[in-house]
């Protein structure tokens, strides 16, 4: 293997270098100067993100187990931007909560290690590599969920996540072994068209799907979501809701659309039913929540239902629509969690009723919250509307008109509970509102980028055109 071939893993190699530099920096930076680790980590990852946009040639490594192409490369860039925003928003939380035990470097090392696993995950074209990548991406996040050692709920979140992840990992591995038994290979290409419709292959498909459905928080694999999101530190909940979910959706789409395409008559009805259940249960449970992190957890469950609706078409338009929606969803949810984190750091409050009168004391951050929630609800001209519109188009193009109608009903339900938060911030009054506060420069930069992206991605079509062009590589 020469250097040219090794550079096909450029994103992974640069990220490994960033992790190694951070380990060295964390060792040698004095305890009294631990804040400097924030600047080192954010600066290094910003450079890594910029390097990711340098065009990369297509190819495969390790006998075809790892591939790089324009679709994979572009999606890794989307994840890089999302993680950069998350760590920008995390700086203020780390400075307030982690300086007392000098645990700053570990946070970045764990989150970058998890991202490294996700990079290998979306480049995997072999089930063994897929499984190892999934484990690499999951284990650091379980440590991150329990990162706030002074908070009992954080420890509880870590335990719940590791137990749920272990169960889903076992189911996923067993399903993978059944697919190997029926197809005679672990390579995606070799399995394509060679799996058949035996009970063994169908059982393998169901178990494989269940393992990834846990990561995506699809019903009925969503039970861990609200408790973990509430107990975990807000930056970690943010990461779980967008980066972890998006990478799992991407590899699920690749495997279903290409490798398991001959079982389409099995997994399409399965996705149809799960999509409806996920939308309704996510939305109805969100209606009952008062804690905003639990509220956003069930909101993310409902959004997963919309994603599954778009995947039902199983064609080129479906792939483009799902990736476009994921990019928009990443910015929307990061914006919402970013505001919740900023308010929580300033006041310690996380309930919807605590936001009464927020606009009168903090108008700018209230507007950012409103834009993010409107994007999640799908209100034009914010980008979330266009993301959902393309998902509807993909489903309607294959004749799923009833499902599109059900999705529109669920959008109406979601709009109601998103407006509850907006009403609290803008229309309700409070005798003891959250006082005016200033966020640090990192939080301001992160939230400004989110707002720009939510208008840019909706009003400027070349981004969708780019996604549409790279998804042709799937040959669906």
C-alpha positions in Angstrom: 0.0 0.0 0.0 1.6 3.3 -1.1 1.0 6.8 0.2 -1.5 7.6 -2.6 -3.7 4.8 -1.5 -3.4 5.7 2.2 -4.6 9.2 1.4 -8.0 7.7 0.6 -8.3 7.7 4.4 -7.3 11.3 4.7 -10.2 12.3 6.9 -9.5 9.5 9.3 -5.7 10.0 9.3 -6.0 13.7 10.0 -8.5 13.1 12.8 -6.2 10.5 14.4 -3.4 13.1 14.3 -5.7 15.6 15.9 -6.5 13.1 18.7 -2.8 12.3 19.3 -1.9 16.0 19.5 -4.7 16.5 22.0 -3.5 13.7 24.2 0.0 15.2 24.2 -1.4 18.7 24.9 -3.6 17.5 27.7 -0.6 15.8 29.4 1.7 18.8 29.2 -0.7 21.7 29.7 -0.6 22.7 33.4 -3.8 22.3 35.4 -4.2 26.1 35.8 -4.1 26.6 32.0 -6.5 23.8 31.1 -8.7 26.3 29.2 -6.1 26.4 26.5 -7.0 22.8 25.6 -10.3 24.2 24.3 -8.6 26.6 21.9 -6.2 23.8 20.7 -9.1 21.4 20.2 -11.3 23.8 18.3 -8.5 25.2 16.2 -7.2 21.7 15.2 -10.7 20.5 14.4 -11.4 23.6 12.4 -8.2 22.9 10.3 -9.3 19.3 10.0 -12.8 20.4 8.7 -11.2 22.8 6.1 -8.8 20.0 4.9 -11.9 17.8 4.4 -13.1 20.1 1.7 -10.0 19.5 -0.5 -11.2 17.2 -3.3 -10.3 13.6 -2.8 -10.0 10.9 -5.4 -12.2 7.8 -5.3 -10.9 4.3 -4.4 -11.0 1.4 -2.1 -8.7 0.0 0.6 -8.3 -3.3 2.5 -9.7 -5.4 -0.3 -12.8 -3.3 -0.7 -13.7 -3.1 3.0 -13.2 0.7 3.0 -14.3 3.0 0.2 -14.0 6.6 -0.6 -16.2 8.3 -3.2 -17.8 11.7 -3.7 -20.9 10.7 -1.8 -19.0 9.4 1.3 -16.5 12.3 1.1 -19.3 14.9 1.0 -21.2 13.3 3.9 -18.1 13.3 6.0 -17.8 17.0 5.4 -21.4 17.5 6.6 -20.6 15.6 9.8 -17.3 17.6 10.3 -19.2 20.9 10.1 -21.8 19.5 12.6 -19.2 18.4 15.1 -17.3 21.7 14.7 -20.5 23.6 15.7 -21.1 21.2 18.6 -17.7 21.7 20.1 -17.9 25.5 19.6 -21.1 25.5 21.7 -19.5 23.1 24.2 -16.6 25.4 25.2 -18.7 27.4 27.6 -20.1 24.3 29.2 -16.7 22.7 29.6 -15.2 25.9 31.2 -18.0 26.0 33.7 -18.5 22.3 34.5 -15.2 20.6 33.8 -12.5 23.0 35.0 -13.0 22.0 38.6 -11.9 18.4 37.9 -9.5 19.4 35.0 -11.4 17.1 32.6 -11.4 19.1 29.4 -9.1 17.2 27.0 -10.9 13.9 27.6 -14.1 15.4 26.3 -12.6 16.2 22.9 -10.6 13.0 22.7 -13.8 10.9 23.3 -16.0 12.9 20.9 -13.3 12.8 18.1 -12.8 9.1 18.7 -16.5 8.5 18.2 -16.5 10.6 15.1 -13.6 8.5 13.8 -15.7 5.4 14.2 -18.5 7.1 12.3 -16.1 7.9 9.4 -15.2 4.3 9.1 -18.8 3.3 9.5 -20.0 5.3 6.5 -17.0 4.1 4.4 -17.6 0.5 5.3 -18.5 -1.9 2.5 -18.0 -5.1 4.6 -20.2 -6.2 7.5 -17.2 -7.0 9.8 -15.8 -3.5 9.3 -19.3 -2.1 9.7 -19.6 -3.8 13.1 -16.2 -2.7 14.4 -16.9 0.8 13.3 -20.2 0.8 15.0 -18.6 -0.2 18.2 -15.9 2.4 17.9 -18.5 5.1 17.4 -20.7 3.9 20.3 -18.3 3.2 23.2 -16.8 6.7 23.5 -20.4 8.2 23.5 -21.4 6.1 26.5 -18.4 7.6 28.4 -19.5 11.0 27.3 -23.1 10.5 28.5 -21.7 9.9 32.0 -19.1 12.7 31.7 -20.6 15.0 34.3 -19.5 13.0 37.4 -21.1 15.5 39.8 -24.6 14.8 38.3 -26.4 11.5 39.2 -28.6 11.7 36.1 -25.5 11.8 33.9 -24.2 8.6 35.5 -27.6 7.0 35.0 -27.6 8.1 31.4 -24.3 6.4 30.8 -25.4 3.2 32.3 -28.7 3.1 30.3 -26.9 3.9 27.1 -24.2 1.2 27.6 -26.7 -1.5 28.5 -29.0 -0.6 25.5 -26.0 -0.4 23.2 -24.8 -3.8 24.3 -28.2 -5.4 23.6 -28.5 -3.7 20.2 -24.9 -4.7 19.3 -25.6 -8.3 20.1 -28.8 -8.3 18.0 -27.0 -6.5 15.1 -24.1 -9.0 15.2 -26.4 -12.0 15.2 -28.3 -10.5 12.2 -25.1 -9.9 10.4 -24.1 -13.6 10.9 -27.4 -14.7 9.5 -26.8 -12.6 6.4 -23.4 -14.1 6.0 -24.8 -17.6 6.3 -27.3 -17.0 3.5 -25.1 -14.9 1.2 -21.7 -16.6 1.8 -19.8 -13.3 2.2 -19.4 -10.3 4.4 -18.8 -7.9 1.5 -21.7 -5.7 0.4 -20.9 -6.3 -3.3 -20.8 -10.0 -3.0 -24.1 -10.2 -1.1 -25.9 -8.0 -3.6 -28.4 -10.2 -5.4 -27.2 -13.4 -3.6 -29.2 -13.4 -0.3 -32.5 -14.9 -1.4 -35.8 -14.9 0.4 -35.2 -17.6 3.0 -36.5 -17.3 6.6 -32.8 -17.1 7.6 -32.1 -14.1 5.4 -35.3 -12.3 6.5 -34.4 -12.9 10.2 -31.0 -11.5 9.4 -32.5 -8.4 7.8 -34.8 -7.8 10.7 -32.0 -8.1 13.3 -29.6 -6.0 11.2 -32.2 -3.3 11.0 -33.0 -3.5 14.7 -29.3 -2.8 15.6 -29.2 0.3 13.5 -32.8 1.4 14.5 -31.4 1.7 18.1 -28.9 4.3 16.9 -31.6 6.2 14.9 -34.1 6.0 17.8 -36.9 4.4 15.7 -39.9 3.0 17.5 -39.9 0.6 19.3 -36.1 1.0 19.8 -36.4 4.5 21.2 -36.9 3.9 24.9 -33.4 4.9 25.9 -33.5 8.3 24.1 -35.4 10.6 26.4 -33.6 9.5 29.6 -30.2 9.6 28.1 -30.7 13.0 26.4 -32.0 14.4 29.7 -29.2 13.0 31.8 -26.3 13.5 29.5 -24.5 16.8 29.2 -26.2 19.0 26.7 -23.3 18.9 24.1 -23.4 15.1 24.3 -27.2 15.1 23.8 -26.7 17.4 20.8 -24.1 15.0 19.4 -26.3 11.9 19.8 -29.3 13.6 18.3 -27.6 14.7 15.0 -24.2 13.2 14.3 -24.8 9.7 15.7 -28.3 9.5 14.2 -27.2 10.8 10.7 -24.3 8.4 10.3 -26.6 5.4 11.2 -29.2 6.6 8.7 -26.6 7.0 6.0 -25.2 3.4 6.3 -28.7 2.0 6.7 -29.7 3.7 3.4 -26.6 2.3 1.6 -27.2 -1.3 2.8 -31.0 -1.3 2.1 -30.9 0.5 -1.2 -28.0 -1.5 -2.7 -26.9 -4.6 -0.7 -30.4 -5.7 0.5 -32.3 -4.4 -2.4 -33.6 -7.9 -3.3 -35.4 -8.0 0.0 -37.2 -4.8 -0.8 -40.6 -6.5 -0.6 -39.8 -7.3 3.1 -38.2 -4.1 4.3 -40.4 -1.6 2.6 -43.6 -2.6 4.5 -41.5 -2.7 7.6 -40.3 0.8 7.1 -43.8 1.9 6.2 -45.2 0.7 9.6 -42.3 1.9 11.6 -42.4 5.3 10.0 -46.0 5.9 11.1 -45.4 4.6 14.6 -42.2 6.7 15.0 -43.9 9.9 13.9 -47.0 9.5 16.0 -45.3 8.2 19.2 -42.5 10.8 19.0 -44.9 13.6 18.5 -47.5 12.5 21.1 -44.8 12.0 23.8 -43.2 15.4 22.9 -46.6 17.0 23.7 -46.4 15.8 27.3 -42.8 17.0 28.0 -41.9 20.0 30.2 -38.1 19.5 30.2 -36.7 20.8 27.0 -34.0 18.1 26.6 -36.7 15.4 26.8 -38.9 17.5 24.5 -36.1 17.6 21.9 -35.4 13.9 22.4 -39.0 13.0 21.4 -38.8 15.6 18.7 -35.8 13.8 17.3 -37.7 10.5 17.4 -40.5 12.0 15.3 -37.9 13.4 12.8 -36.6 9.9 12.4 -40.0 8.8 11.3 -40.0 11.4 8.5 -36.6 10.2 7.4 -37.9 6.6 7.1 -40.8 7.9 5.0 -38.4 9.4 2.6 -36.4 6.2 2.4 -39.4 4.2 1.3 -39.0 5.3 -2.4 -35.6 3.5 -2.4 -34.5 5.4 -5.5 -32.1 8.2 -6.4 -34.5 10.9 -5.3 -35.0 9.2 -2.0 -31.2 9.1 -1.4 -30.8 12.8 -2.3 -33.8 13.8 -0.2 -32.7 11.9 2.9 -29.1 13.3 2.8 -30.4 16.9 2.2 -32.8 16.6 5.1 -30.1 15.2 7.4 -27.9 18.2 6.6 -30.7 20.6 7.4 -31.7 18.6 10.5 -28.1 18.8 11.9 -28.2 22.6 11.8 -31.7 22.9 13.1 -31.2 20.6 16.1 -27.8 22.0 16.9 -29.4 25.5 17.1 -32.2 24.3 19.4 -29.8 22.5 21.7 -27.4 25.4 21.6 -30.0 27.8 22.9 -31.1 25.3 25.6 -27.5 24.9 26.7 -26.8 28.7 26.8 -29.9 29.3 28.9 -29.1 26.4 31.2 -25.6 27.6 31.8 -26.8 31.1 32.6 -29.8 30.3 34.8 -29.8 26.5 35.5 -33.3 26.3 34.0 -34.4 23.8 31.4 -38.3 23.6 31.5 -40.6 25.2 29.0 -42.3 27.3 31.6 -38.9 28.8 32.6 -38.8 30.4 29.1 -41.8 32.6 29.8 -40.8 36.2 28.9 -37.4 35.2 27.5 -37.8 37.5 24.5 -38.1 40.5 26.7 -34.8 39.9 28.4 -32.9 38.0 25.7 -34.4 38.8 22.3 -31.5 37.6 20.1 -31.3 34.1 21.6 -35.1 33.9 21.5 -35.1 34.5 17.8 -32.4 31.9 17.2 -34.6 29.4 19.2 -37.6 30.3 17.1 -35.8 29.9 13.8 -34.4 26.5 14.8 -37.8 25.2 16.0 -39.5 26.5 12.9 -37.0 24.7 10.8 -37.7 21.5 12.7 -41.4 22.1 12.2 -40.9 22.7 8.5 -42.1 26.3 8.2 -41.0 28.3 5.0 -38.8 30.0 4.1 -36.5 28.2 6.6 -34.5 25.2 5.3 -36.5 22.6 7.3 -39.5 23.2 5.0 -37.6 22.3 1.9 -36.0 19.3 3.6 -39.5 17.9 4.5 -40.9 18.9 1.1 -38.3 16.7 -0.7 -39.1 13.8 1.6 -42.8 14.2 0.7 -41.9 14.3 -3.0 -39.8 11.1 -2.8 -42.6 9.2 -1.0 -45.4 10.6 -3.2 -43.4 9.8 -6.4 -43.8 6.1 -5.5 -47.5 6.4 -4.7 -47.4 6.6 -0.9 -50.1 9.3 -0.7 -51.7 8.0 2.5 -48.3 8.1 4.2 -47.7 11.6 3.0 -51.0 12.6 4.4 -50.2 11.0 7.7 -46.8 12.9 7.7 -48.7 16.2 7.1 -50.9 15.4 10.1 -47.8 14.8 12.2 -46.2 18.0 11.0 -49.4 19.8 12.3 -49.0 18.1 15.6 -45.3 19.0 15.8 -46.0 22.6 14.9 -48.4 22.8 17.9 -45.8 21.7 20.4 -43.0 23.7 18.8 -45.2 26.8 19.1 -45.7 26.1 22.8 -42.1 26.9 23.3 -42.2 29.9 21.0 -45.3 31.2 22.8 -43.6 30.9 26.2 -40.6 32.9 25.0 -42.5 35.6 23.0 -46.0 35.9 24.4 -46.0 34.7 28.0 -45.0 37.0 30.8 -43.1 36.1 33.9 -42.6 37.8 37.2 -39.2 36.2 37.4 -37.9 35.9 33.8 -34.5 34.6 32.9 -32.3 37.6 33.3 -30.2 39.1 30.5 -27.0 37.2 29.9 -24.1 37.2 27.5 -22.8 34.1 25.8 -19.1 33.6 25.1 -17.7 34.2 21.6 -17.6 30.5 20.7 -21.4 30.1 21.4 -22.1 33.3 19.4 -20.1 32.1 16.4 -21.7 28.7 16.5 -25.3 30.0 16.7 -24.6 32.6 14.0 -23.4 29.9 11.6 -26.5 27.9 12.4 -28.9 30.8 11.5 -27.0 31.6 8.3 -27.1 27.9 7.3 -30.8 27.5 8.0 -31.6 30.3 5.5 -28.8 29.5 3.0 -29.7 25.8 2.7 -33.3 26.6 2.0 -33.1 29.5 -0.3 -30.0 28.6 -2.2 -30.6 25.5 -4.4 -27.0 24.5 -5.5 -26.5 22.7 -2.3 -29.3 20.3 -3.2 -28.0 20.1 -6.7 -24.6 19.0 -5.4 -26.2 16.3 -3.2 -28.3 15.2 -6.2 -25.2 14.8 -8.3 -23.1 12.7 -5.9 -25.9 10.3 -5.1 -25.8 9.0 -8.7 -22.9 6.9 -7.6 -25.3 4.5 -5.8 -26.7 3.3 -9.2 -30.1 2.7 -7.7 
